[in-house]
Amino acid sequence: MNYGYFDEFSKEYVINRPDTPAPWCNYLGSVDYGAIISNNATGYSFVKSGASGRIIRFRFNSSSNDQPGRYIYIRDNSDGDFWSGSWQPVCKPLDKYKSECRHGTAYTQLSSKYRNLETKTLYFVPLNESHEIWQFKIKNTGNAQKSLSVYGMVEFTNHDHYENDTVNLQYSQFISKTYFKGDHILQVINENGSEASSDVDGHCDVMGDPSCRFFGVAGQTVSAFDGERDAFIGNYRNYGNPIAVETGKCSNTPAYNCNSFGALQIDITLKPGEEKEMLFVLGSGNEAVAKNVLEKYRDKVSNKVNATAGKQFEALKKLWHARLNNLQVNTPDDNLDNMVNVWNAYQCFITFLWSRAASFQYCGLRNGLGYRDTVQDIQGIIHLDDRLARERLLLMLSAQVSNGGGLPLVKFDHKAGEVSTPDESEYAKATGQSYYRADDALWLFPTIITYIKESGDWSFIDEVIPYADKGEATVYNHLRQAIRFNLDRQGNHGFPAGLFADWNDCLRLGPKGESMFVAFQLYYALAIFKEFAVKKSLNEDAAWADSHLNRLSAQFEQFAWQQDQYVRGFTEDGYTMGAKENAEANIWLNPQTWSVISGAAEGDKAKAVLNSVYSKLNTKYGARLFYPPFKKYGMPVARMVLFNEGTKENAGIFSQPQGWLILAETIVGNGNRAYEYFTEINPASMNDNAEIRKLEPYVHGQATESIDTLNHGRSHVHWLTGTASTVMVSLVNGILGLQPQYEGISINPCIPSKWEAFSMNKIFRGKMLNIKVENVEGVEKGVKYIVVNGKKSDGCYISCEELSEVNDILVVMGKQKP
Ligand code: IFM
């Protein structure tokens, strides 16, 4: 069953049935003002932080698909019938009420048709602003004049801090008030607090300081208001039947010692064919800010909505589309195109921007950037915006501790050179994290090499960057330290220790237990470091890296290899995790894929481990993290036993590693299998089975339930997941084969053999590459020759010198001469 479709031309996903299996969401805004909105206008907004800057309420995990949100009600005053611009919360019967939701790049437009009245509401946050716009238009498509009341509403939080608002009611209900100010409702929290410490936006996250929000309207006159929630909704009622809308009259009640609210009633008449517009504006700031903001959107003479919001919206769309247009592809698979061109790319940016802060599952309490997550997230946007990637990389390098490890949590107000580390109690107190992870800083290697090769910015390697705690070093030496961190912390076989966790949050291998995932990551890091050392002509460094590469290779063979698979690790008490003879978890996905990605397993070995994965771990919705799930073995080392079998880290189809699997398959040249895996997990491929997957068919989720559950194929935890970047990398670098090099680019696709041709338009170092790939011989991998602006050459490499501003490139795949 489907609930919508991809409009690739407009870069939008269109939902034409509002009763989706879960709220299907979109993100609006920037890191200064963020908002999440569903196809039914539910969701919330916050300034800077979902946890400490929350401005409107949202009830996580509630029934009715999580409410409330940004609702606009319409009442026909001729008979009192009322409905909403989004299907929820009034939920008129779907045979009479038609709706459409268009989720676009940082905007959402909801349309409704009911009783010869059409509404359109465009929700967005203008660039560089701390407020959101709901541009509402209503048109009379019937033959009779209509007398209507329109009500815009928001439920404010009583406190900036989400937790205080939710649980500390004996405090938070008594610090908030609302005032009606003609064109807006002003909410003031801690009115008698210290004005001096309030910041310019009137927003504060320090308890006791004043904080203000406003909800106003431009373009129409307010007839009545409600500043208190229960005055608007009424007792024993809900958002579906507010008393104010039912009776047609807000009661002009401000809030004092209760739940602050913003409801504005606008009474209008519409002649046949007439359309009226009004702009609801929700934001953070005091009365002066509110007046200024609202002023900006109305024409001084007519008092109607002026062109400002329209221009802001165009600028927003232009910015996002320009970003995405840096790579556009046209393959035989529209579902793949939709992901590469719009949705996977957009999800990468959203995950990059919001980390794991705010969604319908993350309520914002994680107030900082997880080291490994963030360094991986960067990889997903490098091919589209290397400058943004560079900025974030600098931040993450400055959050590396001088001992080489990464800070588990990088606070949003990180101050390099001044922070405490997991070795100190202050850090644990401030972040709740008191241990190093084994893998954090190792993620820097693939991200940095990808950044340098995409941008051509080789000088980055010599940039001097402070450490989080003390001292500074070049990027090159930061990387050396990262390697040392793992060399200094080894277990009994000479592999890196698993410490508090590796990529798998649930695996506590400890200071003497060993992680093969980290061992392969270390191998990869050493290979990249050696490549940098050779490029810098630092022979001793190259030899040092080489000696460790050789040592690790021998150890893999001696201790970790079992016929056609690698084990997952060793516990401190000598148990081999992921050994064939184990009753539970006897084959794991990540060590197999990472043995290939790292280059440690090549040729037959690489093929063998991937065959083992295919035969033992694959399902129709992706590969399991391991098999069989833990039921008996578990605590304290394998904490995933706490999850139900087949779920998340306990042998679920964890989504992020699927990207590594696809990439590994492309490395060995299995284009058919890489594509098969991609199709299994591509959200767009599930568009017509949306009732099984449940999650938005345009974004990856954190995990999908495996065959061992009652709901094989159901996915969970939308939007903010490392899957966005791993799958993106596997598509761009692996399947499409776009592989930038220091002085040029290789185009070496690995595709399903049935693809006869495809094309790509990529901006590379400011130049346009118009690439056509032909595959008449039906191979999976291998380029016979390439033609650049009419000049033919063997292989798949193009040097920068060959490139003009705009380039016609033909890549001819086929069997290579022996
Ligand atoms: O790697 C982690 C990530 O950092 C947070 N989510 C779960 C992943 C696997 O445990």
Residues whose N, C-alpha, C, O or C-beta is under 5 A from the ligand:
A	BS01	IFM	D373 W503 N504 D505 C506
